[in-house]
Amino acid sequence: MLVWSRLGRVASFALTALLFALIYGLPIGVIALASVAGQWNSVLPIQLSFAHYANALHGDSFEQLRVSIFTGLIASAVALVSGTWAALALRAIRPLPRRVLDAVFFIPSAVPSVSVGLGLLVAFSHPPVLLNGTTMIVLIAHFVLVSAFTYGNVSAGLARLPADFEQVAESLGARPIYRLRRVTLPLLTPYLIAAFSLSIALSMGELGATVMVYPPGWVTLPVGIFALSDRGAIFDAAALTMVLAFSTLIVLLGLARIPTKASVR
Amino acid sequence: MADAAIVVAPSYVPRASGLWIAPPIIVLAALFFYPLCLIAREALGGAGHALSLAHFAEVLGSRLFREALYHTIVIALCATAGCLVLGFVFSVLIAFTPFPGSRLLARLIDTFIALPTFLVALSFTFIYGSAGMLNESLMELMHLPNAPVDFLYSQWGVILSEITVYTPFVMRPLLAAFSLIDTAQIEVASSLGARSMRIVQRIILPAALPALIAGGSLCLLLTVNEFGIVLFIGAKDVITLPLLIYDTAIQQFDYTTACVIAVVNVALSLSLYSLYRFVVAYFGSRRAGLV
């Protein structure tokens, strides 16, 4: 609409494509290239090899992948339950306190993740609740960090639901539990899946809080990648980053394919 | 407020007890707000001691802390400015110059948000690092003995990485705001002879202003909190507040000092968060492009 001439359109398309390729394509392409680089001491790698992937997929790194996926699933599942619960319960509250509480549920996303980790260390390093050095503290940190995003997604979804379905169900005498199970939650499913996917992706890439609280036996993939890059094994780090990005995308794509009743409607 | 009336559709209000909100509040209080309060308590002298500002005075006076605060603010401001410019240009190109694949491009940017931030920092090592592609090419082309490009291990490396990572956060509200612009307005303006730059100035920019301010304040918050990029770039003189907290608590086991810095960092983040909420409430979430 802004550019009318044919030449102008081609030029603006070329400009956009070039900028995108430089700013977003290049970093991902270079990581991918580095992950298969055998020897790289001039402009481009001289030879390619899959040795870095072989390193990534056995031993420690594979265990880290397992830990990351497990942490993401558990933390996101708990966050999904608590976020959905909070969003549903908030609807019954008067507007002013509702706005305050809404802001409160978002606060964990505004606090730097390193401080969330530090807080957990300070709070749970002494009895009665001694969690420092356990797997639990990593799960809690991830739950806290993703909870705001699940809450946000679910409450945005709730605000967009058409009001009439629930009203009709209520006027026909459906009990609250039945209404929730058969009307509200099925309508909400696409938003629940979106919230769950986003929080898994966030959790799998989380570094700040994890690096503060992780015990030796529960190393997530980002922490492992940092350890590799810190000791100079940047090609192994690149391969592991590709593994992380791909497994995140696979989880997201898998979740996006779940059929929902609301999408059929 | 005609547009506000459209947003607030009569949503369903269930008749339930307000007490149902208690369980998630209690969970959040125990796992998040209680630890946050303990950070403040530790910073003020630790449990069992009288409240004192001695630690604060000591830490806030130190050169290391002041430099970290300075770097945090400079990096956040520069990165946000960069995100706003780049995000605006990209969004205008995507939204108003239709070409094949522009929707796909917008989707791809959304996926980029889901990737870990340190990916960009790591890839910049291969591109702009001292033995990276850019330096190797320049050295080969111009027969130089040393690497000519050397900005990665300074604050500019961090700023460039953050601009790459956080531009999508400006683009999302902008694209949403642009979808609300009546295209007839632009067509009429251009049929009356307005040139593209004038249309951008007089129609697109005013419509985008709320989304720019909202996206900008979100960027400011995210860049102040950014940790992974700064850690991966690992430049010795570029220490930000989150990195200083990590160094103090984990490398030096000095929890009290770390807590003092965390109090300042959390206060900074919460004020930026309030600014963001205020902006969104002021413009209405629809005009800020957040619906």
Interface residues (C-beta under 8 A of the other chain):
Chain A: M1 L2 V3 W4 R9 S12 F13 L15 T16 L19 F20 I23 Y24 L26 P27 I28 V30 I31 L33 A34 N41 S42 V43 L44 S82 G83 W85 A86 L88 A89 L90 R91 A92 I93 R94 L101 A103 V104 F105 F106 I107 P108 A110 V111 P112 S113 V114 S115 V116 L118 G119 L120 L121 V122 A123 F124 I140 F143 V144 S147 L158 A159 L161 A163 E166 Q167 E170 P176 L198 A201 L202 M204 G205 E206 L207 G208 V211 M212 P222 I225 F226 S229 D230 I234 A237 A238 T241 L244 A245 T248 L249 L252
Chain B: A9 P10 S11 Y12 V13 P14 R15 A16 S17 G18 W20 I21 P23 P24 I25 V27 L28 L31 F32 Y34 P35 L36 L38 I39 E42 L86 V89 F90 V92 L93 I94 F96 T97 P98 F99 S102 L105 L108 I109 T111 F112 A114 L115 P116 T117 F118 L119 V120 L122 S123 F124 T125 F126 I127 A131 M133 E136 S137 E140 T164 T167 T183 I186 E187 S190 S196 I199 V200 L221 V224 N225 F227 G228 L231 F232 G234 L241 P242 L243 I245 Y246 A249 I250 Y255 A258 C259 A262 N265 V266 S269 L270 L272 Y273 Y276 R277
